[in-house]
Amino acid sequence: MASIREWVAGARPRTLTAAVAPVAVGTGVAASAQSVALPRAGLALIVAVALQVGANYANDYSDGIRGTDTSRVGPVRLVGQGIAAAGQVRFAAFASFAVAAIAGLVLVILTAQWWLLLVGAASIAAGWWYTGGQRPYGYRGLGEVFVFIFFGIVPVMGTAYVQMLTWSSTALIASVGVGSIACAILVANNLRDIPTDTEHGKITLAVRLGVARTRMLFVGLLAVPYAVVIVLATGWGPNLTGAWWTLLSLPLAVRAGFVVIDGVTGRDLVPVLSLTGVLSGIYGILLGIGLALPTG
């Protein structure tokens, strides 16, 4: 039987910054419009984190029963390493999705925006079908597309919307930076796993591109968020110049980029995955604060 510590490790807590970052940024956008609603932001955070945990357990379960995780390096694999029964991990995934659904339902009731139920259902489906089902999109090189959408555009714009109750072009632009770093986390993970994914028929984007081009993709994904900062700080209203503070996170991006370009492989890429996760959280928090600052 898995211990509590192993269950926590199986949730991959180092990736949860990818859930915190978009909520921080979306709330910063709402603050820039003087429309912050902290209870709604808190519910959005619960939804985002629960969806991330659910997706991580779902990935552990589906890859585990397929045998994809039997020889990987990196974080704990509950099913692949025989630490927990597959049914238990599947239950943990759906329990996490249920938490997200309940918090999301409360948010929908508070805002009276019932169409958001469809967004929530799509988010849960994306979390499950990444590696679940007969034709998982993660096995077809589409993981980064869905991560960009559901860990970038949807949560940033959604968090801003439930507080402002209007669409924001600022949120859309900011979501590009958040989504790009979330994709970089996945790319670092898949770069590490190219040999085992190839062996087990998991055709990720990294497998399709090959090692050299995947390394370039990783660096490009880390450059995009800072282009977003420049756009927000120089051309999207005087009160958004606080976005420059986000550049304080740039050394982390540079460090991660240099390590990947340097050619490390296998287990040596695990610290890059952790570093990119830290970058995601720091970038999101700094950008959220920067957007909220009335510096104009």
QUIZI-V504516 format. One record per helix or strand. SS is the DSSP state (alpha for helix, beta for strand). FROM is the first residue (numbers start at 0). TO is the last residue. Records with the same first field share a line. If there is no record, write none. Layout:
BEGIN
SS=FROM-TO, FROM-TO
END
This chain:
BEGIN
alpha=3-9, 12-14, 16-31, 37-65, 85-110, 115-128, 136-139, 142-163, 168-191, 193-198, 204-208, 210-234, 237-260, 265-291
END
